[in-house]
Amino acid sequence: MIRTDVLVVGAGAAGAALGFMLKRAGKETLLLEMQDARKKSKLCAGALEGRAEKAFFAVFGATVDEAGLAPARLEAVRARFGGYELSKVLSRWTPGGQVTPPPEPRSIVASIRSLFRSGGRKVARLALRHAMGLHPEEGYTVRCLPRKRLDDYILGRYLSAGGELLDHSTVRAIDEERCVARCVNLVTKETFDVQYQKLVGADGAASIVRSLLDGRRQRSTLALEARVPLSGEEAVIRLTKGANGYCWYIPRGEDATVGCYYHDLTDNADVICRERLSAFSSEVGTSLSSNLRGALIPTNGDVLLRAGKNAFLVGDAAGLIDVLTGGGIHYALISAKALADDLVGGEPYETAMRSQVDFVKKNAAHGEFFFSVARSFVQKIGKPIVR
């Protein structure tokens, strides 16, 4: 019998960040990871929104630059739908980490002014900003880096704090009354028991902890992604007709990712995603390689923070992801911070996360409307795509 204060299933960003904060607070913590935590690379476009950087600072007390993660800043992003595209210059980071509004291309300003005069569509732009959680005067910043670089840093901080990690291990059964988890090493098939005071599921959209305690898997959708060479394009988001989702091309400094996101999880979802991703890759001047990977992504605002009397869920396992932007790093870190505070005597987890949960559910409930507005926005304001 292994005994620990907190058993965390999943050693990704949410689980390792939680473990780091708990170890720093004096809690004995054990992380279980199905793969090899030091070698695994999570599927992620690599976009680091401004709110994710704020959450990172709240957890580690340092900026991503001070942590040596060296993200590359996106100068602009092109949103495409049909034969039209809208180019948006993003807000800029100053050395002190403050956001300064970007100068917008004159043609875009002129187009927006013309659109405002026509009436009605100004509301659409404000609706999109509201859907992204932005205040009227707040800039939207995005910087990019390989997700493994971020995850390695977070895991390294946990291990440096003295945290314990068991690779190739997961939970097979949970005795809630005795607070005992029956676990298994997936390589040796050896089983072992862990007695805990608190149990945390940080094991992704297909969370085993959630399934065991809630009796069902949360609603999820499919994403496919591949790492590709830089093509010379700026970041490109192509909205998909008739589906609440998009394809993306995100440059990350040394390389880029292309992906396909938010499609109905039907029997042929992988075929549809592959076809659309292949066509999109050709559009942005690159080609898919053999390292195409897939993952389940939470959808529909199916949020669950507490899975039992002494069991909690964080990050993707809790269903915390923004349906509109696909942002998950922010929620992984902020939910880990809120739960860590609760477990050391701070504000209750559900209370601290209430506004975040409301935001996720709101966007999920209005996802179809927001994507429809975005598509209309690009068509009405955008210019014909020049190849």
Beta strands, then each sheet from edge to edge (+ up, - down):
strand 1: 2-9
strand 2: 29-33
strand 3: 47-49
strand 4: 72-73
strand 5: 76-81
strand 6: 84-89
strand 7: 92-93
strand 8: 99-100
strand 9: 142-144
strand 10: 164-167
strand 11: 169-175
strand 12: 180-185
strand 13: 191-201
strand 14: 220-228
strand 15: 235-239
strand 16: 246-251
strand 17: 256-261
strand 18: 293-298
strand 19: 306-308
strand 20: 311-313
strand 21: 383-384
sheet 1: 10+ 2+ 1+ 13+ 12- 11+
sheet 2: 10+ 2+ 1+ 13+ 20+ 19-
sheet 3: 3+ 9- 4+
sheet 4: 18+ 14- 17+ 16- 15+ 5+ 6- 21+
sheet 5: 7+ 8-
end
